[in-house]
Amino acid sequence: MKKAAILLTAIIISTIFVSCFFTGSVEGNGKVVEETRDLGDFDKISVTRGMNVHISQGATQKVVIKADENLLDVIETTVSDRTLKVSCNRGIRKAESNKVLVTVPNLDLLKTTAGSNVFAEDTLNLKALEIKSTAGSNVKLILKSEELTVSAMAGSNIFLNGTTESFNAKANSGSNVKAGDLLTATCDLKASSGANVWIHAQKELSAKVSSGANVFYYGSPETTNIEKSSGGNVIKN
C-alpha cells in the first residue's frame, strides 16, 4: 500500500511538470539549424524544464544548439559560478530537433530536474563526478572515474555504465538508479520509499534499505554490510 502511494506521488509530480511545459508552449517549425553559443568557462551543468542535453568530452569547451529555427530564442543557456544552466522560457510541445550539444574538458557536477534528459554516447573520463537528479528527469552516462556520487529523487532515473573506484548512491521516492553495468570497487548506498537500485560491487558493499525500496546487486563483494527495515529488500543476482 505504501509503495503504491509512493509511485502515485511520483506520477502526480511528473504530470504536474508536463502540464507546466504545455502551458503557453511552442511548436517547432521543422527547419533544423545549429547555433554555437559563446559562453564562459564551466565545469558544472544544470538542466531543467524538459531540455535534452548530449554531453561529450573534448579538449575545447563548446555549446551548440541543434533545434528547430524558431526555438533558438526559446532555449536558454547561461553560465554563472562555473555552472552551465540549460532551460527554456516556454514549453516546447513538438520539434523536429531540440538538443543542446555540450563538449567539456572536465565535469564536476551534473544536476537535472523537471523532466529533463542528459545523455553521453561515449565514455567520460573524470576524476570525480556528482549527479543530482530529481522530478522525473533522466540521466544516461558511460563513465570512467575514481569517485562517483549520485542522488535520485522524485521519480527520476539514472542509468550508468563503465567503471568507478568509489560509488556512493542515494535513491528515494520511486526513483531508479540502474548501475548494474557499472563496475565498482566499493559501494555505499541508501535506498528508501519505493526506490530501486541496481549495482555491481566487487570489493565492498554497504547498504541501508527501507520503506519498500529494493537493491539488486551483481558481483561477489569481499565485504558486505547490509541493513534492512520497513520492507526494504536486498537481492543478489
C-alpha positions in Angstrom: 0.0 0.0 0.0 2.8 2.4 1.0 4.7 1.6 -2.2 1.6 2.2 -4.4 1.2 5.6 -2.7 4.8 6.5 -3.4 4.5 5.5 -7.0 1.3 7.5 -7.3 3.0 10.6 -5.9 5.8 10.2 -8.5 3.3 10.0 -11.3 1.5 13.1 -9.9 4.8 15.1 -9.8 5.6 14.1 -13.4 2.0 15.1 -14.5 2.3 18.5 -12.9 5.6 19.2 -14.7 4.2 18.0 -18.1 1.2 20.3 -17.6 3.5 23.2 -16.9 5.6 22.5 -20.0 2.5 22.6 -22.3 1.0 25.8 -20.8 1.9 28.6 -23.3 4.1 26.1 -25.2 5.5 26.5 -28.7 5.8 24.0 -31.6 8.9 23.8 -33.7 8.8 24.9 -37.4 10.6 21.8 -38.6 13.6 23.7 -40.0 16.6 22.3 -38.1 19.6 24.7 -37.6 22.7 24.8 -35.5 23.8 27.7 -33.4 27.1 27.9 -31.4 26.9 29.8 -28.2 29.8 31.8 -26.8 29.8 31.2 -23.1 32.1 31.5 -20.1 34.1 28.5 -18.7 32.1 25.9 -16.7 32.7 22.5 -15.1 29.2 22.0 -13.8 25.9 21.6 -15.7 22.3 22.2 -14.5 19.4 21.2 -16.8 15.7 21.8 -16.3 12.3 22.2 -17.9 12.4 19.1 -20.1 15.5 20.1 -22.0 17.7 17.5 -23.8 21.5 17.7 -23.4 24.1 15.5 -25.0 27.5 15.6 -23.3 30.8 14.7 -24.9 34.4 15.2 -23.7 37.0 17.2 -25.6 39.9 19.5 -25.1 37.9 22.6 -26.1 34.6 23.6 -24.4 31.7 24.0 -26.8 27.9 24.5 -26.6 25.9 24.0 -29.8 22.1 24.3 -30.1 20.7 21.9 -32.7 17.0 22.7 -32.9 14.1 24.0 -35.0 14.9 27.5 -36.0 12.1 29.2 -34.1 13.2 27.5 -30.9 16.6 29.2 -30.7 15.1 32.2 -28.8 13.3 29.7 -26.5 16.3 27.6 -25.5 18.3 29.4 -22.8 22.0 28.8 -21.9 23.8 30.8 -19.4 26.9 30.4 -17.2 27.1 31.5 -13.6 29.6 30.4 -10.9 31.1 28.0 -13.4 27.7 26.3 -13.9 26.1 26.0 -17.4 22.4 26.4 -16.9 20.2 24.9 -19.7 16.5 25.8 -19.7 13.7 27.2 -21.9 11.5 30.2 -21.4 8.5 28.4 -22.9 7.4 24.8 -23.0 8.4 23.0 -26.2 5.4 21.0 -27.4 6.8 19.3 -30.5 10.0 19.7 -32.5 12.0 18.1 -35.3 15.1 18.6 -33.1 15.6 20.0 -29.6 19.1 19.3 -28.5 21.9 21.1 -26.6 25.3 19.6 -27.6 27.9 20.2 -24.9 31.6 19.4 -25.1 33.6 19.7 -21.9 37.2 19.0 -20.9 36.0 18.2 -17.3 32.8 17.9 -15.4 32.4 18.0 -11.6 28.6 18.3 -11.1 25.5 17.4 -13.1 22.0 18.5 -11.9 18.8 17.5 -13.7 15.2 18.3 -12.8 11.7 18.8 -14.2 11.6 16.1 -16.8 15.0 17.0 -18.4 17.2 14.4 -20.1 21.0 14.1 -20.2 23.0 11.6 -22.3 26.6 10.7 -23.1 27.1 8.3 -26.0 30.9 8.0 -25.4 32.9 7.4 -22.2 33.5 10.4 -19.9 36.9 10.1 -18.2 36.5 12.1 -14.9 38.3 12.1 -11.6 35.2 12.8 -9.5 31.6 13.4 -10.5 28.4 14.2 -8.6 25.0 13.6 -10.2 21.8 15.0 -8.7 18.6 14.0 -10.5 15.0 14.8 -9.4 11.4 15.4 -10.6 11.1 12.8 -13.4 14.4 13.7 -15.1 16.7 11.1 -16.8 20.4 10.7 -16.9 22.3 8.1 -19.0 26.1 8.1 -18.9 29.1 6.0 -19.7 31.9 6.8 -17.1 35.4 6.0 -16.1 36.0 7.7 -12.7 37.7 7.5 -9.4 34.8 8.8 -7.3 31.1 8.9 -8.3 28.3 10.2 -6.1 24.6 10.1 -7.3 21.3 11.1 -5.8 18.0 10.2 -7.5 14.7 11.6 -6.1 11.0 12.0 -7.0 10.6 9.5 -9.9 13.9 10.3 -11.6 16.1 7.7 -13.4 19.9 7.4 -13.6 21.4 4.8 -16.0 25.2 4.2 -15.6 27.8 2.2 -17.4 31.5 1.9 -17.1 33.9 1.7 -14.1 34.5 3.6 -10.9 36.6 3.0 -7.8 34.2 4.5 -5.3 30.4 4.7 -5.7 28.0 6.5 -3.3 24.3 6.4 -4.2 21.1 7.7 -2.6 17.7 6.9 -4.1 14.1 7.6 -2.8 10.5 8.4 -3.8 10.1 5.9 -6.6 13.3 6.8 -8.4 15.7 4.3 -10.1 19.5 4.0 -10.2 20.4 1.4 -12.8 24.1 0.8 -12.4 24.3 -3.0 -12.8 26.7 -2.4 -15.7 28.9 0.0 -13.7 31.8 -2.0 -12.2 32.6 -0.5 -8.7 35.3 -1.4 -6.2 33.5 0.0 -3.2 29.8 0.9 -3.0 27.9 2.7 -0.2 24.2 3.3 -0.8 20.9 4.2 0.8 17.5 3.4 -0.8 14.1 4.2 0.6 10.5 5.0 -0.2 10.0 2.6 -3.1 13.2 3.3 -4.9 15.1 0.7 -6.9 18.9 0.4 -7.2 21.0 -2.0 -9.3 24.7 -2.1 -8.6 27.8 -4.2 -9.3 30.1 -4.3 -6.3 33.5 -6.1 -6.5 35.2 -5.4 -3.1 32.9 -3.7 -0.6 29.1 -3.2 -0.3 27.4 -1.2 2.4 23.6 -0.7 2.0 20.8 0.8 4.1 17.4 -0.1 2.5 14.0 0.8 3.9 10.3 1.6 3.2 9.7 -0.8 0.3 12.9 0.0 -1.6 14.9 -2.7 -3.5 18.6 -3.2 -4.1 19.7 -5.7 -6.7 23.4 -6.4 -6.7 25.8 -8.2 -9.0 29.3 -9.5 -8.2 30.7 -11.1 -5.1 32.0 -8.4 -2.8 34.5 -9.5 -0.2 32.8 -7.4 2.5 29.1 -6.6 2.9 27.3 -4.5 5.5 23.5 -4.6 4.9 20.8 -3.0 7.0 17.1 -3.6 6.0 14.0 -2.2 7.6 10.3 -1.5 6.9 10.0 -3.8 3.9 13.3 -3.0 2.3 14.9 -5.8 0.1 18.4 -6.7 -0.9 18.7 -9.3 -3.6 21.8 -10.9 -5.1 21.6 -11.5 -8.8 
